[in-house]
Amino acid sequence: MLTAWGGGAFTTIIGALAGRFMWHGNEARKGNRKFFGRELLWEFPVAVGMALIGEGVASYVGMSQPASTGLIAALAYLGPRGTEVLFQRWFSKKVA
């Protein structure tokens, strides 16, 4: 069980880091930040936080491991602000 949990957690973090690094690379390409700068250090806590949020959402929806990793990478790419906007749009359609 520990091996399965460790592998799942490792895959989750790798997916979240991949999502954040894709976003960071896009920002560096636009010239908004340096590729190797202090800003890169802030991506690690964001990736871990988005991995936890994404894992919770995937568990709630009932996704299996490969699909949940994709969801986590997508949410990590969006980041906290993008995820908030996505949730607000979804919630406003649900309520209205």
C-alpha positions as CSV (number, residue, x, y, z in Angstrom):
1,M,0.0,0.0,0.0
2,L,2.8,2.4,0.8
3,T,4.4,1.8,-2.7
4,A,1.0,2.5,-4.4
5,W,0.5,5.7,-2.3
6,G,4.1,6.9,-2.9
7,G,3.8,6.3,-6.6
8,G,0.5,8.0,-6.8
9,A,1.7,11.0,-4.8
10,F,4.9,11.2,-6.9
11,T,2.8,11.2,-10.1
12,T,0.5,13.8,-8.7
13,I,3.4,16.2,-7.8
14,I,5.1,15.6,-11.2
15,G,1.8,16.4,-13.0
16,A,1.4,19.6,-11.0
17,L,5.0,20.7,-11.5
18,A,4.6,20.0,-15.2
19,G,1.6,22.3,-15.3
20,R,3.3,25.1,-13.4
21,F,6.5,24.8,-15.5
22,M,4.4,25.0,-18.7
23,W,2.8,28.2,-17.4
24,H,6.1,29.6,-16.2
25,G,7.7,28.9,-19.6
26,N,4.9,30.6,-21.4
27,E,5.3,33.7,-19.1
28,A,9.1,33.7,-19.7
29,R,8.5,33.4,-23.5
30,K,6.2,36.5,-23.3
31,G,8.9,38.4,-21.5
32,N,6.9,38.8,-18.3
33,R,9.6,37.0,-16.2
34,K,13.0,35.5,-16.4
35,F,13.2,31.8,-17.0
36,F,15.7,31.2,-14.3
37,G,14.8,33.7,-11.6
38,R,13.4,34.0,-8.1
39,E,9.9,33.7,-9.5
40,L,10.6,30.1,-10.3
41,L,10.9,29.3,-6.5
42,W,7.3,30.4,-6.0
43,E,6.0,27.9,-8.4
44,F,6.8,24.9,-6.1
45,P,4.4,25.8,-3.3
46,V,1.7,26.7,-5.9
47,A,2.3,23.3,-7.6
48,V,1.9,21.5,-4.3
49,G,-1.2,23.4,-3.4
50,M,-2.8,22.9,-6.8
51,A,-1.9,19.2,-6.6
52,L,-3.8,18.9,-3.3
53,I,-6.8,20.7,-4.7
54,G,-6.7,18.7,-7.9
55,E,-6.5,15.4,-6.1
56,G,-9.5,16.4,-4.0
57,V,-11.5,17.4,-7.0
58,A,-10.5,14.2,-8.9
59,S,-11.5,12.1,-5.8
60,Y,-14.8,13.9,-5.5
61,V,-15.6,13.3,-9.2
62,G,-14.3,9.7,-9.0
63,M,-11.6,9.9,-11.6
64,S,-9.0,7.1,-12.0
65,Q,-5.2,7.8,-11.8
66,P,-4.3,8.8,-15.4
67,A,-7.3,11.1,-15.7
68,S,-6.7,12.6,-12.3
69,T,-3.1,13.4,-13.2
70,G,-4.3,15.2,-16.3
71,L,-6.8,17.2,-14.3
72,I,-4.1,18.1,-11.7
73,A,-1.8,19.3,-14.5
74,A,-4.5,21.4,-16.0
75,L,-5.5,23.0,-12.7
76,A,-1.8,23.6,-11.9
77,Y,-1.4,25.3,-15.2
78,L,-4.3,27.6,-14.5
79,G,-3.0,28.3,-11.0
80,P,-5.1,29.6,-8.1
81,R,-6.5,32.6,-9.9
82,G,-7.4,30.7,-13.1
83,T,-9.0,28.0,-11.1
84,E,-11.0,30.6,-9.1
85,V,-12.3,32.1,-12.4
86,L,-13.2,28.7,-13.8
87,F,-15.1,27.8,-10.6
88,Q,-16.9,31.1,-10.5
89,R,-18.1,30.7,-14.1
90,W,-19.2,27.1,-13.5
91,F,-20.9,28.1,-10.2
92,S,-22.7,31.1,-11.7
93,K,-24.2,28.8,-14.5
94,K,-25.3,26.3,-11.8
95,V,-27.0,28.9,-9.7
96,A,-28.7,30.8,-12.6
